Amino acid sequence: MRRTALAGSVAAVLAAAAATGWAVASADGDEGRATPVPAADSADAGFARDMAVHHQQAVEMSYVVRDRTDDEEVRRLAYDIAQTQANQRGMLLGWLDLWELPKVSADPPMSWMGMRHAPAGEDGALMPGMATDAEMARLGRLNGRQAEVFYLQLMTDHHRGGVHMAEGCVRACEVEAGRRLARGMVEGQQSEIRLMADMLRARGAAARP
């Protein structure tokens, strides 16, 4: 029942965020004029598609660790990350709906960043920073301090990959609302990386190289 309630909560957040995303993206120009619709192969569309996938794993990872530890500091961080990234994911998907663009692409992930020929991700890790299926399964088996440390390490990697992608949008995206969101992601996730480094040190651990 707890997992069902959490899923319902996330769904509600996504629906509300998508509506907000529509409003922001459609009123991005001067005096409320709508901005031009980006092309399906644009950086704006690619960022929205790829970051939505990237964020979804962070949400899932955060809810997993909340069931694996009683540590309030880690549980609070996990909740904040889940809520923030679910909200942002709803905005990204809402923009794709508004632009009438597909949410999936035949191109490899991050092609919009010039990484078309990058090696394919392994075991479910579709983009830089994403955890593999094996790592997600391991997180679901750990408890207490072990779960906390592994989550903080995985999420640090995840944020590093997310920052890299968001910086790519800041450089290449044309829709101002998308660039604003990307800049906010860079600032927020870099701050959380520093926080997680402190939390790992307090647990006698460190981020992975």
C-alpha positions in Angstrom: 0.0 0.0 0.0 2.9 2.3 0.8 4.4 1.9 -2.7 1.0 2.5 -4.3 0.6 5.7 -2.3 4.0 6.9 -3.4 3.3 6.0 -7.0 0.1 8.0 -6.8 1.9 11.0 -5.3 4.5 11.0 -8.0 1.8 10.7 -10.7 0.0 13.7 -9.2 3.3 15.7 -9.2 3.9 14.8 -12.8 0.5 15.9 -13.9 0.7 19.2 -12.1 4.2 19.8 -13.4 3.3 19.0 -17.0 0.5 21.6 -16.8 3.0 24.1 -15.4 5.5 23.2 -18.2 2.9 23.9 -20.9 2.2 27.4 -19.4 5.9 28.3 -19.2 6.9 27.0 -22.6 4.0 28.6 -24.4 4.5 32.0 -22.8 8.2 32.2 -23.1 8.5 35.1 -25.6 8.1 38.8 -25.1 4.7 39.9 -23.9 3.5 36.3 -23.7 4.1 35.5 -27.3 4.8 31.8 -27.9 8.3 30.8 -29.0 8.8 28.9 -32.2 8.3 25.1 -31.9 11.7 23.3 -31.9 12.3 20.6 -34.5 12.2 16.9 -33.4 16.0 16.6 -33.8 16.8 19.9 -32.0 18.8 20.2 -28.8 15.6 21.4 -27.0 13.7 18.2 -27.9 16.6 15.9 -27.4 17.3 17.4 -23.9 13.7 17.1 -22.9 13.5 13.4 -24.0 16.8 12.3 -22.5 16.6 14.3 -19.3 13.1 12.9 -18.7 14.6 9.4 -18.8 17.6 10.3 -16.7 15.3 11.9 -14.1 13.0 8.9 -13.9 15.8 6.7 -12.7 16.7 9.2 -10.0 13.1 9.2 -8.8 13.0 5.4 -8.6 16.4 5.2 -6.9 15.3 7.7 -4.3 12.1 5.9 -3.4 14.1 2.6 -3.1 16.5 4.0 -0.5 13.7 5.5 1.5 12.5 1.9 2.1 16.0 0.7 3.0 17.1 3.0 5.8 15.7 4.8 8.8 18.3 7.6 8.6 16.3 10.8 8.4 19.1 12.8 6.7 19.2 10.4 3.8 15.5 9.9 3.6 15.0 13.7 3.5 17.5 14.1 0.7 16.0 11.2 -1.2 12.5 12.7 -0.9 13.7 16.2 -2.0 15.5 14.7 -5.1 12.5 12.5 -6.0 10.0 15.5 -5.8 12.3 17.9 -7.6 13.1 15.6 -10.4 9.6 14.3 -10.8 8.4 17.9 -11.1 11.1 18.7 -13.7 10.3 15.5 -15.6 6.7 16.5 -15.8 7.7 19.9 -17.3 10.0 18.3 -19.9 7.3 15.8 -21.0 4.7 18.6 -21.0 6.9 20.7 -23.4 7.1 17.7 -25.8 3.4 17.4 -25.7 3.0 21.1 -26.3 5.4 21.0 -29.2 3.6 17.9 -30.6 7.0 16.1 -30.7 7.5 12.4 -29.9 8.8 11.4 -26.5 11.1 8.7 -28.0 13.6 8.9 -30.8 15.3 6.4 -33.1 18.6 8.3 -32.5 20.9 7.1 -29.8 20.6 9.0 -26.5 22.4 12.4 -26.3 22.8 12.6 -30.1 21.7 16.2 -29.8 25.0 16.8 -27.8 27.1 15.5 -30.7 27.4 12.1 -29.0 25.7 10.1 -31.7 28.7 7.7 -32.0 29.2 7.3 -28.3 29.3 3.6 -27.0 25.9 2.3 -26.1 25.1 2.1 -22.4 25.3 -1.3 -20.8 22.8 -3.1 -18.5 20.2 -0.3 -18.5 22.6 2.6 -18.1 21.5 4.5 -21.2 23.3 7.7 -20.5 26.3 8.9 -18.5 25.8 8.7 -14.7 22.9 6.3 -14.9 23.0 3.2 -12.7 23.0 -0.2 -14.3 20.1 -2.7 -13.7 22.5 -4.7 -11.5 23.3 -1.6 -9.4 19.6 -0.8 -9.0 19.0 -4.4 -7.9 21.9 -4.3 -5.5 20.5 -1.1 -3.9 17.2 -2.8 -3.4 18.9 -5.6 -1.4 21.0 -3.4 0.9 19.9 -2.0 4.3 21.0 0.7 6.7 24.4 2.3 6.3 25.3 0.1 3.3 22.2 1.3 1.4 22.9 4.9 2.4 26.5 4.9 1.1 25.6 3.1 -2.1 22.7 5.4 -2.8 24.9 8.5 -2.2 27.6 7.1 -4.5 25.0 6.2 -7.3 23.3 9.6 -7.0 26.6 11.5 -7.1 27.4 9.7 -10.4 23.8 10.3 -11.6 24.1 14.1 -10.8 27.5 14.3 -12.5 25.9 12.9 -15.7 22.9 15.2 -15.3 25.0 18.3 -14.9 26.9 17.4 -18.1 23.7 17.1 -20.0 22.2 20.2 -18.6 25.3 22.2 -19.4 24.9 20.9 -23.0 21.4 22.4 -23.1 22.6 25.7 -21.7 25.0 25.9 -24.6 22.7 24.5 -27.4 19.0 24.9 -26.5 17.1 27.7 -28.1 14.0 27.9 -26.0 14.7 30.2 -23.1 12.5 28.3 -20.7 14.6 25.2 -21.4 17.9 27.0 -20.8 16.5 28.4 -17.5 15.5 25.0 -16.3 18.9 23.6 -17.4 20.8 26.3 -15.5 18.7 25.6 -12.4 19.5 21.9 -12.7 23.3 22.6 -12.9 23.2 24.8 -9.8 20.9 22.5 -7.8 22.7 19.3 -8.6 26.2 20.7 -8.1 25.0 21.8 -4.6 23.6 18.4 -3.9 26.9 16.7 -5.1 28.7 18.8 -2.4 26.2 17.9 0.2 26.5 14.2 -0.7 30.3 14.3 -0.4 29.9 15.6 3.2 27.3 12.9 3.9 29.6 10.2 2.5 32.6 11.4 4.6 30.4 11.3 7.7 29.8 7.6 6.9 33.5 6.9 6.3 33.1 6.6 2.6 33.7 8.7 -0.6 32.2 9.1 -4.0 33.4 6.7 -6.7 36.2 7.9 -9.0 
